[in-house]
């Protein structure tokens, strides 16, 4: 099988997996269209806000797993096809990127999805766990100092390429495909949070634990 053909199938599988709207489906099980409540987002943060932690936390875990699983399966399948380590790595990165795109822009819901933070975390666990650790540290630091989930999410998005770059400096080898993934996902997360950024600048963003 040609590498580009294999990558196409991996990328398509990643997008389809990422587009499964767990937050929306969880709301439907409760008789609620989550898009009509809270922030209107289908992601885990709004699921916790609208449906409670008992449902919202499993949604977060599922959103993270749908980022991790396609990457792991892509790496395994590409290796089984006989491709070299660099091609397998590049294929996994492309799959991770399309998985995040699937979560942000699911065709099931008119291309209006979540903000990609939990899914991005799952992708990172499958590709570069240490980058996930850096993003988690950034998220925790901003969340517990500001109590703004959105600000913590933006900080974690910045933490991804920053940690990747630091690791590459330490290892003495630059993986520009992997770093590009981190940078592009960071930009996408900022774009998806543009309304939150406007509220942060205006001082009207809701802190965690308070009703908007």
KAQUIUR-V718620 format. One record per pair of residues at least 24 apart in sequence whose C-alpha atoms are under 10 Angstrom apart, sorted by the first residue. I is the first residue (numbers start at 1). J is the second residue. D is the distance in Angstrom with one decimal. If there is no record, write none. Layout:
I & J & D
I & J & D
This chain:
1 & 78 & 9.9
1 & 81 & 7.3
1 & 82 & 9.3
1 & 83 & 9.6
2 & 81 & 9.4
2 & 83 & 9.5
3 & 78 & 8.5
3 & 81 & 9.0
3 & 82 & 9.8
3 & 83 & 7.6
3 & 87 & 7.9
3 & 88 & 9.4
3 & 91 & 8.8
4 & 91 & 9.2
6 & 74 & 9.2
6 & 77 & 9.0
6 & 78 & 7.3
6 & 81 & 8.6
6 & 83 & 9.9
6 & 91 & 8.4
7 & 74 & 8.6
7 & 78 & 8.4
7 & 87 & 9.4
7 & 88 & 9.3
7 & 90 & 9.0
7 & 91 & 5.8
7 & 92 & 8.7
7 & 94 & 7.7
7 & 95 & 7.7
8 & 91 & 9.2
8 & 94 & 9.3
8 & 95 & 8.9
9 & 74 & 9.2
9 & 95 & 9.1
10 & 70 & 7.8
10 & 71 & 8.6
10 & 73 & 8.6
10 & 74 & 5.9
10 & 75 & 9.3
10 & 77 & 8.8
10 & 78 & 8.7
10 & 91 & 7.3
10 & 92 & 8.0
10 & 94 & 8.1
10 & 95 & 5.7
10 & 96 & 9.3
10 & 98 & 9.0
10 & 99 & 9.7
11 & 70 & 8.9
11 & 71 & 9.6
11 & 74 & 8.8
11 & 91 & 8.1
11 & 92 & 8.7
11 & 93 & 9.4
11 & 94 & 6.4
11 & 95 & 4.6
11 & 96 & 7.9
11 & 97 & 8.1
11 & 98 & 5.7
11 & 99 & 7.6
12 & 95 & 7.9
12 & 98 & 7.4
12 & 99 & 8.6
12 & 102 & 9.3
13 & 70 & 7.1
13 & 71 & 9.8
13 & 73 & 9.7
13 & 74 & 8.9
13 & 95 & 7.7
13 & 98 & 8.5
13 & 99 & 8.0
13 & 102 & 9.7
14 & 66 & 8.5
14 & 67 & 8.0
14 & 68 & 9.8
14 & 69 & 8.8
14 & 70 & 5.4
14 & 71 & 7.6
14 & 73 & 9.6
14 & 74 & 8.6
14 & 92 & 9.5
14 & 94 & 8.7
14 & 95 & 5.2
14 & 96 & 6.6
14 & 97 & 8.0
14 & 98 & 5.6
14 & 99 & 4.4
14 & 100 & 8.2
14 & 101 & 8.8
14 & 102 & 7.4
14 & 103 & 9.7
15 & 66 & 9.9
15 & 67 & 9.7
15 & 70 & 9.0
15 & 95 & 7.7
15 & 96 & 8.6
15 & 97 & 8.4
15 & 98 & 4.9
15 & 99 & 4.5
15 & 100 & 7.4
15 & 101 & 6.5
15 & 102 & 4.4
15 & 103 & 7.6
15 & 104 & 9.8
15 & 105 & 9.1
15 & 106 & 8.2
15 & 107 & 9.7
16 & 66 & 9.7
16 & 70 & 9.6
16 & 98 & 8.6
16 & 99 & 7.3
16 & 101 & 9.6
16 & 102 & 6.3
16 & 103 & 8.8
16 & 106 & 8.1
16 & 107 & 9.0
16 & 108 & 9.7
17 & 63 & 9.6
17 & 65 & 9.7
17 & 66 & 6.0
17 & 67 & 7.8
17 & 69 & 8.7
17 & 70 & 7.1
17 & 98 & 9.3
17 & 99 & 6.5
17 & 100 & 9.3
17 & 102 & 7.1
17 & 103 & 8.2
17 & 106 & 9.7
18 & 63 & 7.8
18 & 64 & 9.5
18 & 65 & 9.5
18 & 66 & 5.9
18 & 67 & 6.5
18 & 68 & 9.9
18 & 69 & 9.9
18 & 70 & 8.6
18 & 95 & 9.9
18 & 96 & 9.0
18 & 97 & 9.7
18 & 98 & 7.6
18 & 99 & 4.4
18 & 100 & 6.0
18 & 101 & 7.1
18 & 102 & 4.3
18 & 103 & 4.6
18 & 104 & 8.1
18 & 105 & 8.9
18 & 106 & 7.6
18 & 113 & 9.9
18 & 116 & 9.3
18 & 119 & 7.5
19 & 63 & 9.7
19 & 66 & 9.0
19 & 98 & 9.5
19 & 99 & 7.4
19 & 100 & 8.4
19 & 101 & 7.9
19 & 102 & 4.2
19 & 103 & 4.6
19 & 104 & 7.6
19 & 105 & 7.0
19 & 106 & 4.4
19 & 107 & 7.1
19 & 108 & 7.4
19 & 109 & 8.9
19 & 111 & 8.9
19 & 112 & 10.0
19 & 113 & 7.9
19 & 114 & 9.5
20 & 62 & 9.6
20 & 63 & 8.5
20 & 66 & 8.2
20 & 99 & 9.9
20 & 102 & 7.8
20 & 103 & 7.1
20 & 106 & 7.3
20 & 107 & 9.5
20 & 108 & 8.1
20 & 109 & 9.7
20 & 113 & 9.6
21 & 59 & 9.2
21 & 62 & 9.7
21 & 63 & 8.3
21 & 102 & 9.3
21 & 103 & 7.2
21 & 104 & 9.6
21 & 106 & 7.5
21 & 108 & 8.2
21 & 109 & 8.3
21 & 113 & 7.5
21 & 114 & 8.3
22 & 47 & 9.3
22 & 56 & 9.7
22 & 58 & 9.1
22 & 59 & 5.9
22 & 60 & 8.6
22 & 61 & 9.8
22 & 62 & 7.0
22 & 63 & 6.9
22 & 66 & 9.7
22 & 103 & 9.6
23 & 47 & 5.9
23 & 48 & 9.2
23 & 51 & 9.3
23 & 55 & 8.8
23 & 56 & 7.6
23 & 58 & 9.3
23 & 59 & 5.8
23 & 60 & 8.3
23 & 62 & 9.1
23 & 63 & 8.4
23 & 113 & 9.6
23 & 114 & 8.8
24 & 59 & 9.4
24 & 109 & 9.2
24 & 113 & 9.2
24 & 114 & 9.8
25 & 59 & 9.4
26 & 51 & 8.3
26 & 55 & 7.2
26 & 56 & 8.4
26 & 58 & 9.4
26 & 59 & 7.5
27 & 51 & 7.1
27 & 55 & 8.9
27 & 56 & 9.6
30 & 55 & 9.8
35 & 112 & 9.7
35 & 113 & 9.5
38 & 211 & 9.1
38 & 212 & 8.0
39 & 196 & 9.8
39 & 212 & 9.0
40 & 113 & 9.7
40 & 114 & 9.4
41 & 112 & 8.5
41 & 113 & 6.8
41 & 114 & 5.8
41 & 115 & 7.9
42 & 103 & 9.4
42 & 104 & 9.5
42 & 109 & 9.9
42 & 112 & 8.6
42 & 113 & 6.0
42 & 114 & 5.2
42 & 115 & 8.5
43 & 103 & 8.7
43 & 104 & 9.2
43 & 113 & 7.5
43 & 114 & 4.7
43 & 115 & 6.7
43 & 116 & 7.8
43 & 117 & 8.7
43 & 118 & 8.2
43 & 119 & 9.5
44 & 114 & 8.3
44 & 115 & 9.4
44 & 116 & 9.6
44 & 117 & 9.1
44 & 118 & 7.6
45 & 114 & 9.5
45 & 115 & 9.6
45 & 117 & 9.8
45 & 118 & 9.4
45 & 149 & 8.0
45 & 150 & 9.3
45 & 208 & 9.7
46 & 114 & 9.4
49 & 208 & 9.1
49 & 209 & 9.0
49 & 210 & 9.7
49 & 211 & 8.7
59 & 118 & 9.4
60 & 117 & 9.4
60 & 118 & 6.2
60 & 119 & 8.4
61 & 118 & 7.7
61 & 119 & 9.0
61 & 122 & 8.9
62 & 118 & 8.7
62 & 119 & 8.6
62 & 122 & 9.3
63 & 100 & 9.8
63 & 103 & 8.2
63 & 114 & 9.7
63 & 116 & 8.6
63 & 117 & 8.9
63 & 118 & 5.7
63 & 119 & 5.2
63 & 120 & 8.9
63 & 121 & 9.0
63 & 122 & 7.7
64 & 116 & 9.3
64 & 117 & 8.4
64 & 118 & 4.9
64 & 119 & 4.5
64 & 120 & 7.2
64 & 121 & 6.1
64 & 122 & 4.3
64 & 123 & 7.6
64 & 124 & 9.6
64 & 125 & 9.1
65 & 118 & 8.7
65 & 119 & 7.3
65 & 120 & 9.9
65 & 121 & 8.9
65 & 122 & 5.7
65 & 123 & 8.4
65 & 125 & 9.5
65 & 126 & 9.7
66 & 96 & 9.8
66 & 99 & 7.8
66 & 100 & 9.2
66 & 103 & 9.0
66 & 118 & 9.2
66 & 119 & 6.6
66 & 120 & 9.5
66 & 122 & 7.0
66 & 123 & 8.3
67 & 95 & 9.2
67 & 96 & 6.7
67 & 97 & 9.2
67 & 98 & 9.6
67 & 99 & 6.1
67 & 100 & 7.0
67 & 102 & 9.8
67 & 103 & 8.9
67 & 116 & 9.4
67 & 117 & 10.0
67 & 118 & 7.9
67 & 119 & 4.6
67 & 120 & 6.3
67 & 121 & 7.2
67 & 122 & 4.4
67 & 123 & 4.6
67 & 124 & 8.1
67 & 125 & 8.6
67 & 126 & 8.1
68 & 96 & 8.0
68 & 99 & 9.1
68 & 119 & 7.6
68 & 120 & 8.5
68 & 121 & 7.9
68 & 122 & 4.2
68 & 123 & 4.7
68 & 124 & 7.4
68 & 125 & 6.3
68 & 126 & 5.2
68 & 127 & 8.4
69 & 96 & 9.4
69 & 99 & 9.8
69 & 122 & 7.9
69 & 123 & 8.0
69 & 125 & 9.7
69 & 126 & 7.6
70 & 95 & 6.9
70 & 96 & 7.2
70 & 98 & 9.8
70 & 99 & 7.5
70 & 122 & 9.5
70 & 123 & 8.2
70 & 126 & 8.7
71 & 95 & 6.0
71 & 96 & 5.7
71 & 97 & 9.4
71 & 99 & 8.5
71 & 122 & 8.8
71 & 123 & 6.5
71 & 124 & 9.0
71 & 125 & 9.1
71 & 126 & 5.8
71 & 127 & 7.2
72 & 96 & 9.5
72 & 123 & 8.8
72 & 125 & 9.4
72 & 126 & 5.9
72 & 127 & 8.1
73 & 126 & 9.6
75 & 126 & 9.1
75 & 127 & 9.3
86 & 175 & 9.8
89 & 127 & 8.0
89 & 175 & 9.9
89 & 177 & 9.0
89 & 178 & 8.5
90 & 127 & 10.0
90 & 175 & 9.6
90 & 177 & 6.8
90 & 178 & 7.6
91 & 177 & 10.0
92 & 123 & 9.0
92 & 126 & 8.4
92 & 127 & 7.2
92 & 178 & 9.5
93 & 123 & 8.4
93 & 124 & 9.3
93 & 126 & 9.3
93 & 127 & 7.1
93 & 128 & 9.8
93 & 177 & 7.5
93 & 178 & 6.4
93 & 179 & 9.7
93 & 180 & 9.4
93 & 181 & 6.9
93 & 182 & 9.6
94 & 177 & 8.7
94 & 178 & 9.0
94 & 181 & 7.9
95 & 123 & 8.8
96 & 120 & 7.9
96 & 122 & 8.8
96 & 123 & 5.4
96 & 124 & 8.1
96 & 126 & 8.5
96 & 127 & 8.2
96 & 181 & 8.4
96 & 185 & 9.9
97 & 123 & 8.1
97 & 181 & 6.6
97 & 182 & 9.1
97 & 184 & 8.6
97 & 185 & 7.4
99 & 123 & 8.0
100 & 185 & 7.8
100 & 188 & 9.3
100 & 189 & 9.7
101 & 185 & 8.9
101 & 188 & 8.8
104 & 188 & 8.8
104 & 189 & 9.0
104 & 192 & 8.0
113 & 192 & 9.4
114 & 189 & 9.7
114 & 192 & 8.0
114 & 193 & 9.8
115 & 150 & 9.9
115 & 153 & 9.2
115 & 188 & 8.3
115 & 189 & 6.1
115 & 190 & 8.8
115 & 191 & 8.8
115 & 192 & 5.4
115 & 193 & 7.0
116 & 153 & 9.5
116 & 157 & 9.7
116 & 185 & 8.5
116 & 186 & 9.8
116 & 188 & 8.4
116 & 189 & 6.6
116 & 192 & 8.3
116 & 193 & 9.9
117 & 150 & 10.0
117 & 153 & 6.6
117 & 154 & 8.9
117 & 156 & 8.2
117 & 157 & 7.6
117 & 185 & 9.3
117 & 186 & 9.6
117 & 189 & 7.3
118 & 153 & 9.4
120 & 156 & 10.0
120 & 157 & 8.8
120 & 160 & 9.4
120 & 182 & 9.4
120 & 185 & 7.8
120 & 186 & 9.6
120 & 189 & 9.4
121 & 156 & 9.4
121 & 157 & 9.6
121 & 160 & 9.3
124 & 160 & 8.5
124 & 182 & 9.1
127 & 178 & 8.6
128 & 160 & 9.5
128 & 163 & 9.8
128 & 164 & 8.1
128 & 167 & 9.8
128 & 178 & 8.9
130 & 160 & 9.2
130 & 163 & 7.5
130 & 164 & 8.0
130 & 167 & 8.2
131 & 156 & 9.8
131 & 159 & 7.6
131 & 160 & 5.4
131 & 161 & 7.6
131 & 162 & 8.2
131 & 163 & 5.2
131 & 164 & 5.7
131 & 165 & 9.3
131 & 166 & 9.4
131 & 167 & 8.2
131 & 182 & 9.1
132 & 156 & 8.7
132 & 157 & 9.9
132 & 159 & 8.5
132 & 160 & 6.7
132 & 163 & 8.4
132 & 164 & 9.3
133 & 159 & 9.0
133 & 160 & 8.7
133 & 163 & 8.5
134 & 158 & 9.5
134 & 159 & 5.8
134 & 160 & 6.5
134 & 161 & 9.3
134 & 162 & 8.2
134 & 163 & 5.7
134 & 164 & 8.7
135 & 159 & 4.6
135 & 160 & 5.3
135 & 161 & 8.9
135 & 162 & 8.8
135 & 163 & 7.6
136 & 160 & 9.0
143 & 207 & 9.4
143 & 208 & 8.6
144 & 208 & 9.8
146 & 207 & 7.8
146 & 208 & 9.1
147 & 206 & 8.8
147 & 207 & 5.3
147 & 208 & 5.4
147 & 209 & 8.2
147 & 210 & 9.7
148 & 196 & 9.8
148 & 200 & 8.9
148 & 205 & 7.7
148 & 206 & 7.1
148 & 207 & 4.9
148 & 208 & 6.0
148 & 209 & 9.6
149 & 196 & 9.7
149 & 205 & 9.6
149 & 206 & 8.8
149 & 207 & 7.2
149 & 208 & 6.6
150 & 190 & 9.8
150 & 193 & 7.2
150 & 194 & 9.9
150 & 195 & 9.9
150 & 196 & 6.4
150 & 197 & 7.9
150 & 199 & 10.0
150 & 200 & 8.6
150 & 205 & 8.6
150 & 206 & 9.2
150 & 207 & 9.0
150 & 208 & 9.5
151 & 193 & 9.2
151 & 196 & 8.3
151 & 197 & 8.0
151 & 200 & 8.1
151 & 205 & 9.6
151 & 207 & 9.9
153 & 186 & 10.0
153 & 189 & 8.2
153 & 190 & 9.0
153 & 193 & 8.8
154 & 186 & 7.9
154 & 187 & 9.7
154 & 189 & 7.0
154 & 190 & 6.5
154 & 193 & 7.8
154 & 196 & 9.8
154 & 197 & 9.1
155 & 186 & 9.4
155 & 190 & 9.8
156 & 186 & 8.6
156 & 189 & 9.7
157 & 182 & 8.0
157 & 183 & 8.5
157 & 184 & 9.9
157 & 185 & 7.4
157 & 186 & 4.8
157 & 187 & 8.2
157 & 188 & 9.1
157 & 189 & 6.7
157 & 190 & 7.9
158 & 182 & 8.4
158 & 183 & 8.1
158 & 185 & 9.3
158 & 186 & 6.0
158 & 187 & 8.9
158 & 189 & 9.4
158 & 190 & 9.3
159 & 186 & 8.8
160 & 185 & 8.8
160 & 186 & 7.5
161 & 185 & 9.0
161 & 186 & 7.6
